[in-house]
C-alpha cells in the first residue's frame, strides 16, 4: 500500500526538483533586474499564495511542474503583464539566454549535490572501488574464450596496473588489442589477449561487467523468493553453493537451477541466513526467475554518476531517431505516472535509492530542457540567438503560431503518456494474478527522464 511516508518523500523530492529549476530562473532574472510577476510551484488553482514586493508566490493544485512569469522573456518584444493591462519593455537577448540557462543550471547543481550524498552514503551498497574483480563474463565473448572467468581480478592492462574497474576501462580504451593480466580465484596468474570495440566514440572490451552486490529492492507477491522468506533490503550472496559476484551472475545461476529447490544464502542486517528457493520459468518475462527485483543503486564517483545519467537520456534520444530502434525507444518513454511509479518503487527500497533517482531526474530534466524546442528553455535560447545574430526580433504571428503548435503537441503527448502509463502500470494492480506480475516486472519507462531498470531474476 501507498503509505503517507512514501507520498511525502515523493512530494518532497519531486517538488525540490521543480523548485530548483524555477528558482534558477527566478534568481537570475531578479539579479538582472527583470520584471517578475509570479513564482509558482505547480499549476492550476492556487492552494496558497502571497504577494511580496510585487511578486506573487503560490503553490498550485497540480504539482506536476511550475513556472516563473517573466513577460520580458517574450522574444517578440510584445510581452505584457499577466493581466494583459500594461506592456513591458523587452529584455536584451543575452539576459534571456542567461535566465533560460539558469533553470538548467539549477537542476545540474542539485544533481551534483545529490551525487555526492549518494556516493558518500551508498558505499555499503557496492564493492570496494579498489577492485578490478570481474562480476560477469559473457560465455560467447572473446575474453571468455581466452580464459577469463567470473571472480577473476584484472590486475593490469598492457602492463599498466589496474586498481579499480575505472582503471581497467580507461586503460583498455587506449588499445585495439590490449593484453590483460588477471589473477584467478585460486591465485594463479593469467595473461589474456583481448579485443576492444567502439561505442559512442570510445573503445571497450565487450562481454565484461564489474563485480556488483545483489541487493533486493522488491520481492514479487507469491514468488518463490517470497515463500522462502527473502525480503527487500536483503543481500543475496550465494546460490546453490556458488558465491555470487554480480547481479548478472545471479541471473545466470538462477537459470542453471531451473525447477530445482536449492539453498540460497542471504545477509540481513549483516547476519547470514540460509533459505531455499525454486527457480521457475516465468511466462511474462520469458526467463527463469525466483521473483526479486534488484536494488541498482549507482554509487560511482559523483561526476561519473552525472555522466552516466546524461548518457542515458542521450542514448534514448538517439534511439528515438534511429531506424530499427525508434519503436523500442518510444516504448521506453513514459510520463508523470511512470515517474511516480519509479519514485514509489525506489522509496520502497530506501531513501538513498529515491535520492539517486532524483539525481537522474534532475540531469535528464536539464538535458531535455536545453533542447532547441519551442516552449522549452532551449527554445528561448534559440529565439534569443536568432535576435542576437540577425538584429531582428521574431515575428509575433510566427512566434505565436509556433508556440501554439508545440504547446498542442506537448499536451497531446502528455495525455497519451498518462493514458498509456495508467494502462500498463496502474490498471494491472487492480486485476491481480498474472497481470500484476507483469506490471511488477515490466521495464520501467522513462518520462521526461529515462529510468534505470531495476531488473531481477
C-alpha positions as CSV (number, residue, x, y, z in Angstrom):
1,X,0.0,0.0,0.0
2,X,1.0,3.6,-0.6
3,X,2.0,4.9,2.8
4,X,1.9,8.5,4.0
5,X,5.7,8.4,4.3
6,X,6.0,7.3,0.6
7,X,3.7,10.1,-0.5
8,X,5.6,12.7,1.5
9,X,9.0,11.6,0.2
10,X,7.9,11.6,-3.4
11,X,6.2,15.0,-3.0
12,X,9.4,16.4,-1.4
13,X,11.9,15.0,-3.9
14,X,9.8,15.9,-7.0
15,X,8.9,19.3,-5.5
16,X,12.5,20.2,-4.9
17,X,13.4,19.2,-8.5
18,X,10.8,21.6,-9.8
19,X,11.7,24.3,-7.2
20,X,15.4,24.5,-8.1
21,X,14.7,24.7,-11.8
22,X,12.2,27.6,-11.4
23,X,14.3,29.2,-8.6
24,X,17.3,29.3,-11.0
25,X,15.1,31.3,-13.5
26,X,13.9,33.5,-10.7
27,X,17.2,34.2,-9.1
28,X,19.0,35.2,-12.3
29,X,16.0,37.2,-13.6
30,X,15.9,39.1,-10.3
31,X,19.7,39.7,-10.3
32,X,19.4,41.1,-13.9
33,X,16.6,43.5,-12.8
34,X,13.9,41.8,-15.0
35,X,10.2,42.1,-14.2
36,X,8.9,39.0,-12.2
37,X,5.2,38.7,-11.7
38,X,4.7,35.2,-10.3
39,X,6.7,32.3,-8.9
40,X,4.6,29.2,-8.9
41,X,5.3,25.6,-7.9
42,X,2.5,23.6,-9.6
43,X,-0.3,24.6,-12.0
44,X,-4.0,25.3,-11.6
45,X,-5.9,26.9,-8.8
46,X,-3.7,28.2,-6.0
47,X,-3.7,26.2,-2.8
48,X,-1.7,29.0,-1.2
49,X,-0.4,32.4,-2.5
50,X,1.1,35.6,-1.2
51,X,2.2,38.8,-2.8
52,X,5.5,40.2,-1.6
53,X,7.3,43.1,-3.2
54,X,5.1,43.0,-6.3
55,X,5.8,39.2,-6.9
56,X,3.1,36.7,-6.3
57,X,4.3,33.4,-4.8
58,X,2.0,30.5,-5.0
59,X,1.6,26.7,-4.8
60,X,-0.7,25.2,-7.5
61,X,-3.2,22.4,-7.1
62,X,-1.4,20.2,-9.7
63,X,2.2,19.6,-8.5
64,X,3.5,18.4,-11.9
65,X,5.6,21.4,-12.8
66,X,5.9,25.1,-12.1
67,X,6.7,28.4,-13.7
68,X,8.1,31.9,-13.2
69,X,6.0,34.6,-15.0
70,X,8.6,36.7,-16.9
71,X,6.9,38.9,-19.5
72,X,10.3,40.2,-20.7
73,X,11.2,36.7,-22.0
74,X,8.8,37.2,-24.9
75,X,11.2,37.3,-28.0
76,X,8.8,39.4,-30.0
77,X,9.2,42.3,-27.7
78,X,5.4,42.5,-27.2
79,X,5.3,41.0,-23.8
80,X,2.5,42.1,-21.4
81,X,1.8,41.6,-17.8
82,X,-0.2,38.6,-16.7
83,X,-3.4,40.7,-16.6
84,X,-2.6,42.0,-20.0
85,X,-3.1,45.5,-18.9
86,X,0.3,47.0,-19.5
87,X,3.1,46.4,-21.9
88,X,6.6,45.7,-20.6
89,X,10.0,46.6,-22.1
90,X,11.7,43.7,-23.8
91,X,14.9,42.2,-22.2
92,X,18.0,42.0,-24.4
93,X,18.9,38.6,-25.8
94,X,21.8,38.0,-23.5
95,X,19.6,38.4,-20.4
96,X,17.0,36.0,-21.8
97,X,19.7,33.4,-22.6
98,X,21.1,33.6,-19.0
99,X,17.7,33.3,-17.5
100,X,16.9,30.3,-19.7
101,X,20.2,28.6,-18.8
102,X,19.6,29.3,-15.1
103,X,16.9,26.7,-14.8
104,X,19.1,24.0,-16.3
105,X,22.0,25.1,-14.1
106,X,19.7,24.8,-11.0
107,X,18.9,21.1,-11.8
108,X,22.6,20.3,-12.6
109,X,23.8,21.9,-9.3
110,X,21.2,19.9,-7.4
111,X,22.2,16.7,-9.3
112,X,25.8,17.2,-8.3
113,X,24.9,17.7,-4.6
114,X,22.7,14.5,-4.7
115,X,25.5,12.6,-6.4
116,X,27.9,13.4,-3.6
117,X,25.2,12.4,-1.0
118,X,24.6,9.1,-2.8
119,X,28.3,8.5,-3.2
120,X,29.1,9.1,0.5
121,X,26.1,7.4,1.8
122,X,25.9,4.5,-0.6
123,X,29.3,2.9,-0.3
124,X,27.9,-0.1,1.6
125,X,25.8,-1.0,-1.4
126,X,28.8,-1.5,-3.7
127,X,32.0,-3.4,-3.7
128,X,35.2,-1.6,-2.8
129,X,36.4,0.7,-5.6
130,X,39.9,-0.5,-5.2
131,X,39.0,-3.7,-7.1
132,X,39.2,-5.0,-10.7
133,X,37.1,-8.0,-9.9
134,X,35.1,-9.4,-12.8
135,X,31.5,-9.8,-12.0
136,X,30.3,-11.4,-15.2
137,X,31.9,-12.7,-18.4
138,X,29.7,-13.4,-21.5
139,X,30.3,-17.1,-22.4
140,X,30.2,-16.1,-26.1
141,X,32.9,-13.3,-25.7
142,X,36.5,-13.4,-26.9
143,X,37.8,-12.9,-23.4
144,X,35.8,-15.9,-22.1
145,X,37.4,-18.0,-24.9
146,X,40.8,-16.6,-23.8
147,X,40.2,-17.9,-20.3
148,X,38.8,-15.0,-18.2
149,X,36.2,-16.1,-15.7
150,X,33.8,-14.7,-13.2
151,X,35.6,-13.9,-10.0
152,X,39.0,-13.2,-11.6
153,X,40.7,-9.9,-10.7
154,X,42.2,-7.9,-13.6
155,X,45.5,-6.6,-12.3
156,X,47.0,-4.9,-15.4
157,X,46.3,-3.9,-19.0
158,X,49.4,-3.8,-21.2
159,X,51.5,-3.7,-18.0
160,X,49.6,-0.7,-16.7
161,X,48.5,-1.5,-13.1
162,X,44.7,-1.8,-12.6
163,X,43.5,-0.9,-9.1
164,X,39.8,-0.3,-9.9
165,X,37.2,-1.0,-12.6
166,X,37.6,2.6,-13.8
167,X,41.3,2.0,-14.2
168,X,40.5,-1.0,-16.4
169,X,38.0,0.9,-18.5
170,X,40.4,3.8,-19.1
171,X,43.4,1.6,-19.8
172,X,41.7,-0.8,-22.2
173,X,40.1,2.0,-24.1
174,X,43.5,3.1,-25.3
175,X,44.2,-0.1,-27.3
176,X,42.5,-2.1,-30.1
177,X,44.0,-5.3,-28.8
178,X,45.0,-5.0,-25.2
179,X,46.7,-7.7,-23.2
180,X,45.1,-8.4,-19.8
181,X,46.8,-9.7,-16.8
182,X,44.5,-11.3,-14.2
183,X,44.6,-13.3,-11.0
184,X,42.2,-16.3,-10.7
185,X,40.3,-17.2,-7.6
186,X,42.9,-19.9,-6.9
187,X,45.7,-17.3,-7.0
188,X,47.0,-18.4,-10.4
189,X,48.2,-15.6,-12.7
190,X,46.7,-15.4,-16.3
191,X,47.8,-13.4,-19.4
192,X,45.0,-13.0,-21.8
193,X,44.6,-11.3,-25.2
194,X,41.5,-9.1,-25.7
195,X,39.9,-7.1,-28.4
196,X,38.1,-3.8,-27.9
197,X,35.1,-2.5,-29.9
198,X,34.0,1.1,-30.5
199,X,30.9,2.5,-28.7
200,X,30.0,6.2,-28.9
201,X,33.5,7.2,-29.9
202,X,35.2,5.2,-27.2
203,X,36.6,1.7,-27.0
204,X,35.7,-1.1,-24.6
205,X,36.2,-4.8,-24.0
206,X,32.8,-6.4,-24.8
207,X,31.3,-9.1,-22.6
208,X,32.6,-7.9,-19.3
209,X,30.9,-6.4,-16.3
210,X,32.3,-5.4,-12.9
211,X,31.5,-7.0,-9.5
212,X,28.2,-5.8,-8.0
213,X,26.2,-6.8,-4.9
214,X,22.8,-8.5,-5.2
215,X,20.7,-6.2,-3.0
216,X,17.0,-6.9,-3.1
217,X,14.8,-3.9,-3.9
218,X,11.5,-5.7,-4.1
219,X,10.0,-9.2,-3.9
220,X,7.2,-10.4,-6.2
221,X,4.0,-11.4,-4.4
222,X,3.6,-15.2,-4.5
223,X,7.0,-15.8,-5.8
224,X,9.5,-18.5,-4.7
225,X,11.6,-15.7,-3.1
226,X,8.7,-14.5,-1.0
227,X,7.8,-18.1,0.1
228,X,11.4,-18.6,1.0
229,X,11.4,-15.5,3.3
230,X,13.6,-13.2,1.2
231,X,12.8,-9.5,1.9
232,X,13.5,-6.1,0.5
233,X,16.9,-5.0,1.9
234,X,18.4,-8.5,1.9
235,X,21.7,-9.2,0.1
236,X,21.9,-12.5,-1.8
237,X,25.5,-13.7,-1.5
238,X,25.3,-17.4,-2.6
239,X,23.1,-19.7,-4.6
240,X,23.4,-23.5,-4.8
241,X,26.8,-23.3,-3.2
242,X,28.2,-20.8,-5.7
243,X,29.5,-17.4,-4.4
244,X,27.9,-14.6,-6.4
245,X,30.0,-11.8,-8.0
246,X,27.3,-9.8,-9.7
247,X,23.6,-9.5,-10.4
248,X,24.2,-10.9,-13.8
249,X,26.0,-13.9,-12.2
250,X,22.9,-14.5,-10.0
251,X,20.6,-14.5,-13.0
252,X,22.9,-17.0,-14.8
253,X,22.9,-19.2,-11.7
254,X,19.1,-19.0,-11.4
255,X,18.7,-20.2,-15.0
256,X,21.0,-23.2,-14.3
257,X,18.9,-24.2,-11.2
258,X,15.6,-24.2,-13.0
259,X,12.9,-26.3,-11.3
260,X,15.3,-27.4,-8.5
261,X,15.0,-26.5,-4.9
262,X,18.4,-25.1,-4.0
263,X,19.9,-23.3,-0.9
264,X,20.3,-19.5,-1.1
265,X,22.5,-17.6,1.4
266,X,21.4,-14.1,2.2
267,X,22.7,-11.4,4.5
268,X,20.1,-9.5,6.6
269,X,21.4,-6.6,8.7
270,X,24.9,-8.2,8.5
271,X,23.7,-11.6,9.6
272,X,23.9,-14.6,7.2
273,X,20.8,-16.8,6.7
274,X,20.3,-19.9,4.6
275,X,16.9,-20.3,2.9
276,X,15.6,-22.4,0.0
277,X,14.2,-21.3,-3.4
278,X,12.9,-23.0,-6.5
279,X,13.8,-21.1,-9.7
280,X,11.0,-21.5,-12.3
281,X,10.1,-20.3,-15.8
282,X,8.2,-17.1,-15.9
283,X,5.9,-16.7,-18.9
284,X,5.7,-12.9,-18.6
285,X,9.4,-12.2,-18.8
286,X,10.3,-15.4,-20.6
287,X,13.2,-16.3,-18.3
288,X,13.8,-18.4,-15.2
289,X,13.2,-16.3,-12.1
290,X,12.9,-16.6,-8.3
291,X,10.9,-13.3,-8.1
292,X,13.2,-10.5,-6.9
293,X,13.9,-7.0,-8.3
294,X,17.4,-5.7,-7.7
295,X,18.5,-2.5,-6.0
296,X,20.7,-1.0,-8.7
297,X,21.9,2.0,-6.6
298,X,24.7,3.7,-8.6
299,X,27.5,4.6,-6.2
300,X,30.0,5.7,-8.7
301,X,32.0,8.8,-8.1
302,X,29.8,11.9,-8.3
303,X,30.9,13.1,-11.7
304,X,30.7,9.6,-13.1
305,X,27.1,9.4,-11.9
306,X,26.3,12.7,-13.7
307,X,27.9,11.4,-16.9
308,X,26.0,8.1,-16.6
309,X,22.7,9.9,-16.1
310,X,23.3,12.2,-19.1
311,X,24.4,9.4,-21.4
312,X,21.2,7.5,-20.5
313,X,18.9,10.3,-22.0
314,X,21.3,10.9,-24.9
315,X,21.1,7.3,-25.9
316,X,17.3,7.3,-25.7
317,X,17.1,10.4,-27.8
318,X,19.5,9.0,-30.3
319,X,17.5,5.7,-30.4
320,X,14.2,7.7,-31.0
321,X,15.6,9.0,-34.3
322,X,17.4,5.8,-35.3
323,X,15.5,3.4,-37.7
324,X,15.1,0.0,-36.2
325,X,15.4,1.4,-32.6
326,X,12.8,4.1,-32.6
327,X,9.9,1.7,-31.8
328,X,11.6,0.1,-28.8
329,X,12.8,3.6,-27.6
330,X,9.3,5.0,-27.8
331,X,8.0,2.2,-25.7
332,X,10.6,3.2,-23.0
333,X,9.2,6.7,-22.8
334,X,6.6,7.5,-20.1
335,X,5.0,10.4,-18.4
336,X,4.1,11.6,-14.9
337,X,2.5,8.2,-13.9
338,X,5.8,6.5,-14.8
339,X,7.8,9.0,-12.8
340,X,5.5,8.5,-9.8
341,X,5.7,4.7,-10.2
342,X,9.5,4.7,-10.3
343,X,9.6,7.0,-7.3
344,X,7.3,4.7,-5.4
345,X,9.5,1.7,-6.3
346,X,12.7,3.4,-5.2
347,X,11.3,4.8,-2.0
348,X,10.3,1.2,-1.0
349,X,14.0,0.3,-1.4
350,X,15.4,3.2,0.6
351,X,15.5,6.9,0.8
352,X,19.0,6.8,-0.7
353,X,17.6,4.9,-3.8
354,X,14.9,7.6,-4.2
355,X,17.6,10.3,-3.9
356,X,19.6,8.6,-6.6
357,X,16.6,8.5,-8.9
358,X,16.0,12.2,-8.1
359,X,19.6,12.9,-9.3
360,X,18.8,11.0,-12.5
361,X,15.6,13.0,-12.9
362,X,17.4,16.3,-12.5
363,X,20.1,15.6,-15.1
364,X,17.5,14.4,-17.6
365,X,15.3,17.3,-17.0
366,X,18.3,19.6,-17.6
367,X,19.2,17.8,-20.8
368,X,15.7,17.8,-22.2
369,X,15.1,21.4,-21.3
370,X,18.2,22.5,-23.2
371,X,16.9,21.0,-26.5
372,X,16.1,23.7,-29.1
373,X,12.4,23.1,-29.0
374,X,9.9,26.0,-28.6
375,X,8.3,26.2,-25.1
376,X,11.4,24.6,-23.6
377,X,14.3,26.6,-22.2
378,X,16.3,25.6,-25.3
379,X,13.6,27.3,-27.5
380,X,14.0,30.6,-25.6
381,X,17.8,30.3,-26.2
382,X,17.2,29.6,-29.9
383,X,14.9,32.7,-30.3
384,X,17.4,34.9,-28.4
385,X,20.3,33.7,-30.6
386,X,18.2,34.5,-33.7
387,X,17.7,38.0,-32.5
388,X,21.3,38.5,-31.4
389,X,22.6,37.3,-34.9
390,X,20.0,38.9,-37.2
391,X,19.4,42.0,-35.1
392,X,15.7,41.4,-35.6
393,X,13.0,40.2,-33.2
394,X,10.9,37.1,-34.1
395,X,7.7,38.0,-35.9
396,X,4.9,37.9,-33.3
397,X,2.4,36.0,-35.5
398,X,5.0,33.4,-36.4
399,X,6.1,33.1,-32.8
400,X,2.5,32.6,-31.6
401,X,1.8,30.0,-34.3
402,X,4.9,28.0,-33.4
403,X,4.2,28.2,-29.7
404,X,0.6,27.1,-30.1
405,X,1.5,24.2,-32.3
406,X,4.2,22.9,-29.9
407,X,2.0,23.5,-26.9
408,X,-0.7,21.4,-28.5
409,X,1.8,18.7,-29.4
410,X,3.1,18.7,-25.8
411,X,-0.4,18.5,-24.3
412,X,-1.3,15.6,-26.7
413,X,1.9,13.8,-25.8
414,X,1.2,14.4,-22.1
415,X,-2.3,12.9,-22.3
416,X,-1.1,10.0,-24.4
417,X,1.7,9.1,-21.9
418,X,-0.7,9.3,-18.9
419,X,-3.1,7.1,-20.7
420,X,-0.5,4.5,-21.7
421,X,1.2,4.5,-18.3
422,X,-2.1,4.1,-16.5
423,X,-3.0,1.2,-18.7
424,X,0.3,-0.6,-18.3
425,X,1.3,0.3,-14.7
426,X,-1.8,1.2,-12.7
427,X,-4.7,-0.9,-14.1
428,X,-2.9,-4.2,-13.7
429,X,-2.7,-3.5,-9.9
430,X,-6.5,-3.9,-9.7
431,X,-6.6,-7.1,-11.7
432,X,-4.2,-9.2,-9.8
433,X,-2.8,-12.5,-10.9
434,X,-0.5,-12.7,-13.9
435,X,-1.2,-9.1,-15.0
436,X,0.1,-7.8,-11.7
437,X,3.2,-9.8,-12.0
438,X,3.7,-8.4,-15.5
439,X,3.4,-4.9,-14.2
440,X,5.9,-5.6,-11.4
441,X,8.5,-7.0,-13.9
442,X,8.0,-4.6,-16.7
443,X,10.9,-2.4,-17.7
444,X,10.1,1.0,-16.1
445,X,9.5,3.7,-18.7
446,X,11.3,7.0,-19.0
447,X,9.2,10.0,-18.6
448,X,10.7,13.3,-19.2
449,X,13.5,11.1,-18.0
450,X,14.7,7.6,-18.8
451,X,14.8,5.5,-15.7
452,X,17.3,2.8,-15.0
453,X,15.7,-0.6,-15.0
454,X,15.7,-2.4,-11.6
455,X,15.9,-5.8,-13.3
456,X,16.0,-9.1,-11.4
457,X,15.8,-12.9,-11.7
